């Protein structure tokens, strides 16, 4: 049978360069918009895009389908295109004996996933040790069932690897002489692929307990490279490539935040911060232009695979921003800003959307754009070279064939001490050197840019950019994330509001997948958190409701990857495992949990619960492969125990008890309860208009210190209450005040910004709150209250109106008794999701 190259081989077997040639051929791919497909439009291969025309030709002519899947920044995809698909002799044989289909895996991840799984099944059946990779080269029957394949095939036999011409001849011979046997093999592989997809979503009812989170975190920490940083490390293959593994690092970050619940948090902190430091110092990070390359080809993070992907940088921007929030370490802030600045500078469309990738190669040489010789650096930097070389590893042996890749080998503090200078002065000098080099690098031949805009990857970048904007206090980042979100809402939806997958050259096309809905919704929720604007929460709810309609499995639960009306493939996937990007089901579960908290709607929590139960077997047995589902379990357990009843309670007009349990879902600390009481004089109608819930940031009031308080107002559809300050100023503003037995003071009240509301008869629009408003404040507890009990009353005054009438001003009081911590008694942070933003709502 056929052999295949190893995934991501390190060195080409043959020089990848080719001389420019006349564009004497043009095939059907010229009508496509995908940059990757357009790269092949002048191949002599008679390429077809995936679709009915190719399938019909294969059936009518009884020909094998050759399916080639790749993407624009894939180095070995380019190599195979130049050395194989541009060869007229090879192309002639392909055209005569096969129907040749080219697919962009980034536009059609469903096809890529199914046939990559098919390749794995094929390798297993023939006992081949090779793994998957791109380009993906598969041979299919006219019914699109796979029977053989590989990844990169060279134009001539090399190192025991069969050439592509010989592969073609062998497949053609098999089909001509043993068609029935080939079809039987294809059916076996197709059925096994379908079985594997079903097995992944096989139900196994498990109790959702915190031990699942602990087990997942421990399995990740167990793969830590204690010497050089990074996870997924194995002593058996110590020199294997290292990837950012963002989904797993995000779980470790969550574990650190939930330190009180999890005994693993100290180990997680060691693993996470060592890994973030190693990546930030290594060659995988672009020290001149910002942003991360795809992965490191070595254990030491020195030499990367040089392509830059939007999905990596979107996840890492938020990861480093939150690391700065947790530690205050300046380098984490600098790295996060470097990522965002790179994306805004090089991967942002004028309309606001984000492009997909930058290529890894120049003229067939991977990494040449980023590499330097010592002579070149000495010429550019002059007398600044020795210090720069000492900081960025230029005195070490060169590890990359085409020159030095910059990586930090010491700290500013150590180098400043060695040279008897200040760290700030040294940082300034190094920054100036970097700017000089970056200017020179910008004069080099530009890298190929994949300028298609993918909804899902944009969702990841919107989330990362909004998080960076919030944490780093960069409103320009937040504004850019908002512009990208609005672009997708305006340009990448059909008339029914359904999302499209891809946009390029003024055209949006391809129905969106689960990842598109899930990741974009996550980005919208991050924007809501960063800006306090109700519109982003509203859009997140609408898209989630639509996602449930389009993707939810009513019988077995969980979300399919494709919509119910999607074209029928040999299998329908329902993925739980994280890869370079998280799984759509895991992010969906996290979104649903957050929406349940923000809206009080129990149906969102129910869908999250059913999704987690569906993948219970995976979570229990393979937690290191589904880190974001593990995190969803933790977030599910941290939400209120009575969340499922909250929607019912709200509909009765009473104010509900919504308290985040500190440890287990079933235990609520009575000391945290804010018992809601209806305001005096409220009518039955008024009780239905505005509901209030309150949260403290601590489990005990800290004597002699401060804590936070948040009031969450849920406003009936069709009604609004006035902003504070009111506009026009004669309207009754919404106000928050307290009464305290221990002379606790309420300070630093932050009211959210309202939005415009047009009313007939008013020259200027009103500024109002609709649907939800969150008011935050600071409580100052006197030292004299230590060890005492506090009877606290929170009062919210508002006037509810619609577009026709206003109800008289009303005050709602939330009352509760709380313990003030004694001197030296520990106070624990709780309910932190309500206090992550200081920008208003």
C-alpha positions in Angstrom: 0.0 0.0 0.0 1.0 3.6 0.2 3.4 5.3 2.6 3.4 8.9 3.8 5.8 11.4 5.1 6.0 12.2 8.8 4.0 15.2 10.0 5.9 18.4 9.6 9.2 17.0 8.4 12.1 19.1 9.5 14.2 19.3 6.4 13.2 19.1 2.7 14.5 16.2 0.8 14.8 18.5 -2.3 15.4 22.2 -2.8 12.0 23.8 -2.6 12.7 26.7 -4.9 11.5 26.9 -8.5 12.0 29.3 -11.2 9.1 31.6 -12.1 7.1 30.3 -15.0 4.6 31.7 -17.5 1.0 31.3 -16.4 0.1 29.1 -19.3 -2.6 27.1 -17.4 -5.7 28.3 -15.7 -8.1 25.9 -14.0 -11.4 26.1 -12.2 -9.9 27.3 -9.0 -9.5 30.8 -10.6 -13.2 31.3 -9.7 -12.6 30.7 -6.0 -11.9 33.4 -3.3 -9.7 31.3 -1.0 -6.1 32.5 -1.2 -4.9 28.9 -0.9 -7.1 27.7 -3.8 -6.0 30.7 -5.9 -2.4 29.7 -5.4 -3.2 26.6 -7.5 -5.3 28.3 -10.2 -2.4 28.2 -12.7 -1.3 24.6 -12.0 -1.5 22.3 -15.0 -3.5 20.0 -12.8 -7.2 20.2 -13.8 -8.3 21.1 -10.2 -11.9 21.1 -9.2 -13.2 22.7 -6.0 -15.2 20.4 -3.7 -18.7 20.2 -5.2 -21.2 18.4 -7.4 -19.4 19.0 -10.7 -16.4 17.0 -9.5 -18.5 14.2 -7.9 -20.6 13.8 -11.0 -17.5 13.6 -13.3 -16.0 10.9 -11.0 -19.2 8.8 -11.2 -19.8 9.2 -14.9 -16.2 8.4 -15.8 -15.7 5.8 -13.0 -12.5 7.5 -11.8 -10.8 7.7 -8.4 -11.0 11.1 -6.7 -7.7 12.5 -5.6 -8.4 14.9 -2.7 -5.7 17.4 -1.7 -6.3 19.4 1.5 -4.0 22.2 2.7 -3.9 25.8 3.7 -2.1 29.0 2.6 0.6 29.2 5.2 1.5 25.5 5.1 5.1 25.1 4.1 5.0 21.6 2.8 1.8 22.4 0.9 3.8 25.0 -1.1 6.6 22.5 -1.6 4.3 19.9 -3.1 2.6 22.5 -5.2 5.9 23.6 -6.8 7.6 20.2 -7.1 4.6 18.1 -8.0 1.5 20.0 -9.1 3.4 22.4 -11.3 5.1 19.5 -13.1 3.3 19.1 -16.5 4.0 15.4 -16.8 2.7 14.6 -13.4 -0.3 16.8 -14.0 -1.1 15.1 -17.3 -1.3 11.7 -15.6 -3.5 13.1 -12.8 -5.8 14.7 -15.4 -6.2 11.6 -17.5 -6.8 9.1 -14.6 -8.2 11.0 -11.7 -10.7 13.7 -10.7 -8.6 16.1 -8.7 -10.2 18.1 -5.9 -8.4 20.9 -3.9 -9.8 22.0 -0.5 -8.8 24.8 1.8 -8.9 23.2 5.3 -9.6 26.5 6.9 -12.7 27.1 4.8 -13.9 23.5 5.1 -12.8 22.1 8.4 -15.5 19.5 8.2 -14.0 17.8 5.2 -10.5 18.1 6.7 -11.5 16.5 10.0 -13.3 13.6 8.4 -10.5 12.7 5.9 -7.7 13.3 8.4 -9.5 10.8 10.6 -9.8 8.5 7.6 -6.0 8.8 7.1 -5.4 7.8 10.7 -7.7 4.8 10.3 -5.9 3.8 7.0 -2.5 4.0 8.7 -3.7 1.9 11.5 -5.1 -0.8 9.2 -1.8 -1.1 7.2 0.3 -0.8 10.4 2.1 2.4 9.3 3.8 4.4 12.0 3.2 7.8 10.3 0.9 10.5 11.7 -1.3 13.0 10.0 -0.3 16.4 8.6 -0.7 18.7 5.7 -0.9 18.6 2.8 -3.4 15.8 3.2 -3.4 13.6 0.2 -6.4 11.1 0.0 -7.7 8.8 -2.6 -11.5 8.3 -2.7 -14.0 6.2 -4.6 -16.5 8.0 -6.7 -18.8 7.8 -3.7 -16.2 9.8 -1.7 -15.2 6.9 0.5 -11.5 6.9 1.3 -9.3 3.9 0.7 -5.6 5.2 0.7 -3.6 8.3 1.3 -0.7 10.1 2.9 0.6 13.6 3.4 3.5 15.1 1.4 4.7 12.9 -1.5 7.9 14.0 -3.3 8.2 14.1 -7.1 10.8 11.3 -7.1 11.6 8.4 -4.8 13.5 9.7 -1.8 14.9 8.0 1.3 12.6 5.0 1.0 9.5 7.2 0.4 7.5 6.4 -2.7 7.3 9.2 -5.2 3.9 10.8 -6.1 4.0 9.5 -9.7 4.5 5.9 -8.4 1.7 6.4 -5.9 -0.6 7.6 -8.7 0.3 4.6 -10.8 -0.2 2.1 -8.0 -3.6 3.6 -7.1 -4.8 3.6 -10.7 -3.7 0.0 -11.1 -5.5 -1.1 -7.9 -8.7 0.6 -9.1 -8.5 -1.0 -12.5 -7.6 -4.5 -11.4 -9.2 -4.9 -7.9 -12.1 -2.4 -7.9 -14.3 -4.5 -5.6 -11.6 -5.0 -3.1 -10.8 -1.3 -3.1 -14.5 -0.5 -2.6 -14.7 -3.0 0.3 -11.6 -1.4 2.0 -13.1 2.1 1.5 -16.4 1.0 3.1 -14.6 -0.4 6.1 -12.6 2.8 6.6 -15.7 5.0 6.1 -17.7 2.9 8.7 -14.8 3.1 11.1 -14.6 6.8 10.8 -18.4 7.1 11.5 -18.0 4.7 14.5 -15.2 6.8 15.9 -17.3 9.9 15.7 -20.2 8.2 17.5 -17.9 6.8 20.1 -16.5 10.2 21.0 -20.0 11.3 21.9 -21.1 8.1 23.6 -23.0 9.0 26.8 -21.7 8.0 30.2 -23.5 9.6 33.1 -21.1 10.9 35.6 -21.5 13.1 38.6 -20.1 16.6 37.8 -17.7 17.0 40.7 -14.6 19.1 41.3 -12.4 16.0 41.3 -12.8 16.0 37.5 -11.2 19.4 37.3 -8.4 18.4 39.7 -7.8 15.2 37.6 -7.7 17.2 34.4 -5.3 19.7 35.8 -3.0 17.0 37.2 -2.9 15.1 33.9 -1.7 18.3 32.1 0.8 19.2 34.8 2.2 15.6 34.6 3.4 16.3 31.1 5.4 19.4 32.1 9.0 19.9 30.9 10.5 21.1 34.2 13.8 21.9 32.5 12.7 24.1 29.5 9.0 24.7 30.1 6.1 23.6 28.1 3.6 20.8 28.4 2.8 17.6 26.4 6.4 16.7 27.0 7.6 13.1 26.9 11.0 11.7 27.9 10.6 9.1 25.2 10.6 11.8 22.5 12.3 14.7 24.2 13.1 16.5 21.0 9.6 16.5 19.6 8.2 19.9 18.5 6.5 22.1 21.2 3.2 23.8 20.7 1.5 26.6 22.6 -1.3 24.3 23.7 -3.4 27.3 24.6 -6.5 25.4 25.7 -4.5 23.6 28.3 -2.7 26.7 29.5 -6.1 28.5 29.9 -7.2 25.7 32.2 -4.1 26.0 34.3 -4.8 29.7 34.5 -8.3 29.0 35.7 -7.0 26.5 38.2 -4.8 29.2 39.7 -7.8 31.6 40.0 -9.8 28.8 41.8 -6.9 28.2 44.2 -9.2 27.8 47.2 -11.1 24.9 45.6 -8.1 23.1 44.0 -5.0 21.7 45.7 -3.3 21.7 42.3 -3.1 25.5 41.9 0.5 25.9 43.2 1.8 23.3 40.7 -0.3 24.9 38.0 1.3 28.3 38.7 4.8 26.8 38.4 3.9 25.1 35.1 2.0 28.0 33.6 4.4 30.8 34.3 7.5 28.8 33.4 5.9 27.9 30.1 4.7 31.5 29.4 8.2 32.8 30.2 9.9 30.2 28.0 7.6 31.0 25.1 8.0 34.7 25.5 11.8 34.5 25.7 12.1 31.9 22.9 12.3 32.2 19.1 8.6 31.2 18.8 7.8 34.8 19.8 8.7 37.5 17.2 10.8 39.9 19.3 10.8 42.5 16.6 7.3 42.5 15.2 5.3 40.9 17.9 3.0 37.9 17.7 3.8 34.2 18.0 4.8 31.7 15.3 3.0 28.4 15.0 5.2 26.1 17.2 8.8 25.4 18.2 10.7 22.8 16.2 12.9 22.0 19.2 12.6 21.4 22.9 14.2 24.7 23.8 11.7 27.1 22.0 14.6 28.4 19.9 13.7 27.8 16.3 10.0 28.0 15.3 7.9 26.8 12.5 7.5 30.4 11.2 3.9 30.7 10.0 1.8 33.1 12.1 -1.8 32.1 12.6 -4.6 34.3 13.8 -6.1 31.6 16.0 -2.8 31.1 18.0 -2.4 34.8 18.6 -6.0 35.4 19.5 -5.8 32.8 22.3 -2.3 33.9 23.5 -3.2 37.6 23.6 -5.9 36.9 26.3 -3.7 34.4 28.0 -0.8 36.7 28.6 -3.1 39.6 29.5 -4.7 37.5 32.3 -1.2 36.4 33.4 -0.3 40.0 33.8 -3.5 40.6 35.7 -2.6 37.7 38.0 1.1 38.5 38.5 1.7 42.1 37.6 4.8 40.9 35.6 5.6 43.6 33.0 6.8 41.1 30.4 3.4 39.5 30.2 1.8 42.9 29.4 4.5 43.6 26.8 3.9 40.3 25.1 0.1 40.7 25.0 0.5 44.2 23.6 3.0 42.8 21.1 0.5 40.3 19.8 -2.3 42.8 19.5 -0.2 45.4 17.9 1.1 42.9 15.4 -2.5 41.8 14.5 -3.7 45.4 14.2 -0.7 46.3 12.0 -0.5 43.3 9.7 -3.6 41.2 9.9 -6.5 43.7 10.1 -8.8 44.6 7.2 -9.7 48.2 6.8 -13.3 47.3 7.5 -12.3 45.8 10.9 -12.1 42.0 10.4 -8.9 40.1 11.0 -7.0 38.1 8.4 -6.1 34.5 8.8 -2.3 34.0 8.6 1.2 35.1 7.4 3.2 32.5 5.5 6.4 30.9 6.8 8.5 31.1 3.6 10.2 33.5 1.2 11.0 32.1 -2.2 10.7 28.6 -1.0 12.9 29.1 2.1 11.1 28.8 5.4 12.1 31.4 8.0 14.4 33.4 5.7 12.3 36.6 6.4 13.0 36.4 10.1 16.6 35.1 10.2 19.8 37.2 10.6 23.5 36.8 10.0 26.0 38.2 12.5 27.5 40.4 9.8 24.2 41.9 8.9 23.4 42.7 12.6 26.8 44.2 13.2 26.4 46.5 10.2 22.9 47.7 11.3 23.5 48.0 15.1 27.1 49.2 15.1 28.4 49.7 18.6 25.1 48.5 20.1 25.6 45.1 18.7 27.6 43.5 21.6 24.9 44.2 24.1 22.1 43.2 21.8 24.0 39.9 21.0 24.4 39.2 24.7 20.7 39.6 25.3 19.3 37.8 22.2 21.6 34.8 22.0 23.8 35.8 19.1 26.9 34.6 20.9 25.6 31.1 20.9 26.0 28.6 18.0 23.6 29.2 15.2 20.7 26.7 15.4 18.9 27.5 12.1 20.3 26.9 8.6 19.5 30.3 7.4 20.8 32.4 10.3 20.1 33.5 13.8 16.6 33.5 15.3 16.3 36.1 18.1 15.6 34.7 21.5 16.2 36.1 25.0 18.9 34.3 27.0 19.1 36.5 30.1 17.0 39.0 32.0 17.2 42.8 31.9 18.1 42.8 35.5 21.0 40.4 35.2 22.4 42.1 32.1 22.0 45.6 33.7 23.9 44.4 36.8 26.6 42.9 34.7 27.2 46.1 32.8 26.6 48.4 35.8 23.7 50.2 34.3 20.0 50.7 35.0 17.4 48.2 33.8 15.3 51.0 32.3 18.2 52.5 30.4 19.1 49.0 29.1 15.5 48.4 28.1 15.4 51.6 26.2 18.6 50.8 24.4 17.4 47.4 23.4 14.1 48.8 22.2 15.9 51.2 19.9 18.0 48.3 18.4 14.8 46.3 17.8 13.2 49.2 16.0 16.2 49.5 13.7 16.1 45.8 12.9 12.4 45.8 12.4 12.7 48.7 9.9 15.3 46.8 7.9 13.2 43.6 8.0 10.2 45.4 6.7 12.3 46.1 3.5 12.6 42.4 2.8 10.3 40.7 0.4 6.8 40.6 2.1 5.4 37.3 3.2 2.3 35.8 1.6 -0.7 36.9 3.6 -3.9 34.8 3.8 -6.4 37.7 3.8 -9.6 35.7 4.1 -11.6 36.5 7.2 -12.9 33.5 9.2 -15.7 34.0 11.7 -14.4 31.5 14.2 -10.8 32.7 14.2 -12.1 36.3 14.4 -14.1 35.3 17.5 -10.9 34.0 19.1 -9.1 37.3 18.3 -12.0 39.4 19.5 -12.0 37.6 22.8 -8.2 38.0 23.2 -8.2 41.6 22.1 -11.2 42.6 24.3 -9.6 40.9 27.3 -6.3 42.7 26.6 -8.1 45.9 26.3 -9.9 45.4 29.6 -7.0 44.2 31.6 -4.3 46.4 30.2 -6.6 49.4 30.1 -6.2 49.9 26.4 -9.5 51.3 25.0 -8.0 51.3 21.5 -7.8 47.5 21.7 -11.4 47.3 22.9 -12.5 49.6 20.1 -10.7 47.4 17.5 -12.4 44.3 18.9 -15.8 46.0 18.7 -15.1 47.1 15.1 -14.3 43.5 14.1 -17.4 42.2 15.8 -19.6 44.7 14.1 -18.0 43.8 10.7 -19.0 40.2 11.2 -22.5 41.1 12.3 -22.9 43.4 9.3 -21.1 41.6 6.5 -21.0 37.9 7.4 -24.7 37.0 8.1 -27.6 36.2 5.7 -31.0 37.7 5.9 -32.1 35.2 8.6 -29.1 36.1 10.7 -27.2 32.9 10.0 -23.5 33.3 10.1 -21.2 32.7 7.1 -17.8 31.0 7.5 -15.5 33.0 5.3 -15.2 36.5 3.8 -12.9 37.8 1.1 -12.9 40.3 -1.7 -16.3 41.7 -0.7 -18.0 38.3 -0.6 -19.1 36.2 2.3 -19.8 32.5 1.6 -20.0 29.0 3.1 -22.5 28.2 5.9 -20.8 28.6 9.3 -19.9 25.7 11.5 -20.3 25.2 15.2 -16.9 26.8 15.9 -17.9 29.9 14.2 -21.0 30.4 16.4 -19.3 29.3 19.6 -16.0 31.3 19.2 -17.8 34.4 18.0 -20.2 34.3 20.9 -17.3 33.9 23.3 -15.8 37.1 21.7 -19.1 39.0 22.1 -19.3 38.0 25.8 -15.8 39.2 26.3 -16.8 42.5 24.7 -19.8 42.7 27.1 -17.5 42.2 30.0 -14.9 44.8 28.7 -17.4 47.5 27.7 -20.5 46.9 29.7 -22.6 47.4 26.6 -25.8 45.5 26.5 -25.8 45.2 22.7 -22.9 42.6 22.9 -24.8 40.5 25.4 -28.0 40.7 23.3 -26.1 39.6 20.2 -24.5 36.7 22.1 -27.9 35.5 23.2 -29.4 35.7 19.7 -26.5 33.8 18.2 -26.6 31.1 21.0 -30.4 30.7 20.4 -29.7 30.3 16.7 -26.9 27.9 17.4 -29.1 25.7 19.5 -31.7 25.6 16.6 -29.1 24.8 14.0 -26.7 22.4 15.7 -28.2 20.9 18.8 -28.8 17.1 18.9 -32.2 16.7 20.3 -31.8 13.0 20.9 -28.3 12.5 22.3 -27.6 16.2 23.2 -24.4 18.2 22.5 -23.8 20.1 19.3 -22.9 18.7 15.9 -20.1 20.4 14.0 -22.4 21.0 11.0 -25.9 22.4 10.7 -28.9 20.0 10.3 -29.2 21.0 6.7 -25.5 20.7 5.8 -24.4 18.5 2.9 -24.2 14.8 3.9 -20.6 13.5 4.3 -19.4 10.0 5.2 -19.7 11.0 8.9 -21.2 13.8 11.0 -18.8 14.9 13.7 -19.5 16.1 17.2 -16.1 16.9 18.6 -15.0 17.1 22.2 -11.3 17.3 21.9 -9.2 20.5 21.9 -6.4 20.9 19.3 -4.7 24.1 18.1 -8.1 25.6 18.7 -10.6 24.4 21.4 -13.5 22.2 20.5 -16.8 23.9 19.6 -18.7 21.9 22.2 -16.4 23.0 25.1 -16.6 26.7 24.3 -20.3 26.3 23.8 -20.7 24.8 27.2 -18.7 27.7 28.8 -20.8 30.2 26.9 -24.0 28.6 28.0 -22.9 28.7 31.7 -22.0 32.4 31.4 -25.2 33.3 29.7 -27.2 31.5 32.4 -25.5 33.6 35.0 -25.9 36.9 33.1 -29.5 36.4 32.0 -30.9 34.1 34.7 -32.3 31.8 32.1 -32.2 28.2 33.3 -32.4 26.7 29.7 -28.9 27.8 29.0 -27.6 26.0 32.1 -29.6 22.9 31.1 -28.0 22.8 27.7 -24.6 23.1 29.3 -25.4 20.3 31.8 -26.5 18.0 28.9 -23.4 18.8 26.9 -21.1 18.0 29.8 -23.0 14.8 30.5 -22.8 13.7 26.9 -19.0 14.0 27.0 -18.7 12.6 30.5 -16.8 9.6 29.3 -14.3 11.7 27.5 -13.9 14.1 30.4 -13.4 11.2 32.8 -11.0 9.1 30.7 -9.1 11.6 28.6 -9.1 14.9 30.5 -5.8 16.1 29.1 -7.4 16.0 25.6 -10.4 18.1 26.5 -9.1 20.8 28.8 -11.8 23.3 28.0 -14.6 20.8 28.8 -12.8 20.3 32.1 -12.8 24.0 32.7 -16.5 24.1 31.8 -17.1 21.6 34.6 -15.4 23.9 37.1 -17.3 26.9 35.9 -20.6 24.9 36.1 -19.9 24.0 39.7 -19.1 27.6 40.6 -22.4 28.9 39.4 -25.3 29.3 41.9 -26.9 26.1 43.1 -30.4 27.5 42.6 -29.6 28.8 39.0 -32.1 26.3 37.6 -34.9 27.8 39.6 -33.9 31.4 39.0 -35.9 32.0 35.9 -39.1 30.7 37.5 -38.5 32.9 40.6 -37.9 35.9 38.4 -41.2 35.4 36.6 -43.1 35.6 39.9 -41.9 39.2 40.5 -39.9 38.4 43.7 -36.2 39.1 44.0 -34.2 35.9 44.1 -31.3 34.7 46.1 -28.4 34.3 43.7 -25.3 33.4 45.5 -22.2 31.8 44.1 -21.3 28.7 46.2 -17.6 28.8 47.3 -16.9 25.1 46.9 -19.6 22.7 45.9 -22.8 23.3 43.9 -24.9 22.0 46.7 -23.6 24.1 49.6 -24.5 27.8 50.0 -22.8 29.8 52.7 -25.6 31.5 54.6 -23.2 34.4 55.4 -23.2 35.4 51.7 -27.0 35.6 51.3 -28.6 38.8 50.3 -32.3 38.2 51.0 -34.4 40.2 48.6 -37.4 42.1 49.8 -39.9 43.9 47.6 -39.9 47.7 48.0 -42.6 49.3 49.9 -45.5 50.4 47.8 -44.7 48.3 44.8 -47.7 47.1 42.8 -47.9 43.6 41.2 -47.2 45.2 37.9 -44.0 46.9 39.2 -42.7 43.7 40.7 -42.4 42.3 37.2 -40.5 45.2 35.7 -37.1 45.2 37.5 -35.5 42.4 39.4 -32.4 42.8 41.5 -29.6 40.5 42.8 -26.5 41.5 44.8 -23.1 40.0 45.1 -20.2 40.6 47.5 -16.6 40.0 46.4 -15.7 38.3 49.8 -17.0 35.6 52.0 -16.6 37.7 55.1 -16.5 41.5 55.4 -12.9 42.5 56.0 -12.5 44.8 59.1 -10.4 47.9 58.4 -10.4 47.2 54.7 -12.5 47.3 51.6 -14.5 44.9 49.4 -16.6 45.2 46.3 -20.4 45.0 45.9 -22.3 44.5 42.6 -26.0 45.0 42.0 -27.4 43.2 38.9 -30.6 44.7 37.6 -32.7 42.6 35.2 -35.2 44.8 33.3 -38.4 43.4 31.7 -38.4 43.4 27.9 -40.0 46.6 26.5 -39.2 48.6 29.6 -36.2 50.8 30.6 -34.8 52.7 33.6 -32.9 55.9 33.5 -29.1 56.2 33.4 -27.2 57.8 36.3 -26.5 60.7 35.7 -29.9 61.1 34.0 -30.2 62.6 30.6 -32.2 64.8 30.3 -31.4 65.8 33.8 -35.0 66.3 35.0 -35.6 62.5 34.8 -35.2 60.3 37.9 -31.8 58.6 37.8 -31.2 55.1 39.0 -29.3 55.3 42.4 -27.7 52.9 44.8 -27.3 53.5 48.5 -26.8 51.5 51.7 -27.8 51.4 55.4 -25.3 49.8 57.8 -25.4 48.9 61.5 -21.6 49.1 61.7 -21.2 52.4 59.9 -19.9 50.7 56.7 -19.5 53.3 53.9 -20.4 52.9 50.2 -17.9 54.6 48.0 -16.7 54.7 44.4 -20.1 53.9 42.9 -19.8 53.1 39.2 -23.0 53.3 37.2 -22.9 51.8 33.6 -23.2 54.0 30.6 -26.7 53.9 29.2 -27.7 53.9 25.5 -29.8 56.2 23.5 -33.6 55.8 23.5 -35.7 57.9 21.1 -39.1 59.1 22.5 -41.7 61.1 20.6 -41.9 64.7 21.9 -38.2 64.8 23.1 -35.7 66.7 21.0 -32.8 64.7 22.4 -32.8 60.9 23.0 -32.9 59.6 26.5 -30.0 57.7 28.1 -31.4 54.5 29.6 -30.7 51.0 30.8 -32.5 48.1 29.2 -32.5 44.3 29.8 -29.6 44.4 32.3 -27.5 46.9 34.2 -24.8 46.2 36.7 -23.9 48.8 39.3 -20.7 48.4 41.3 -19.3 50.0 44.4 -16.8 49.7 47.2 -17.7 49.0 50.8 -15.3 50.4 53.4 -15.6 48.4 56.7 -14.3 50.1 59.9 -11.7 48.3 62.0 -14.0 48.6 65.0 -16.5 46.2 63.4 -14.0 43.2 63.6 -15.8 40.1 64.8 -19.2 41.6 64.8 -22.3 41.0 62.8 -23.5 43.5 60.2 -27.1 44.0 59.1 -26.7 45.4 55.7 -29.4 47.0 53.6 -28.8 47.8 49.9 -31.3 50.2 48.3 -31.8 50.7 44.6 -34.1 53.5 43.5 -35.3 53.6 39.9 -38.2 54.7 37.6 -39.4 52.2 35.1 -40.8 53.4 31.8 -41.7 52.2 28.3 -42.3 54.2 25.2 -45.8 55.2 26.4 -45.8 55.6 30.2 -43.7 55.7 33.4 -44.4 53.9 36.7 -43.8 56.1 39.8 -40.3 55.9 41.2 -39.6 52.8 43.2 -37.0 51.7 45.8 -36.0 48.0 46.2 -34.2 46.9 49.3 -31.9 43.9 49.6 -31.3 42.9 53.2 -28.9 40.5 54.8 -26.8 39.7 57.9 -23.1 39.2 57.5 -20.1 38.3 59.7 -17.2 40.8 59.9 -13.9 38.9 60.0 -12.1 39.0 63.3 -8.5 40.4 63.4 -6.2 38.0 61.5 -9.1 35.9 60.2 -8.8 34.9 56.5 -11.1 36.4 54.0 -11.6 34.7 50.7 -12.5 36.1 47.3 -15.8 34.9 45.7 -18.2 35.9 43.0 -15.3 37.3 40.9 -17.0 37.2 37.6 -19.1 40.2 38.6 -16.0 42.3 39.4 -13.7 41.7 36.4 -14.5 45.0 34.8 -14.4 48.5 36.1 -15.8 50.0 32.9 -19.4 50.0 33.9 -22.0 47.4 33.1 
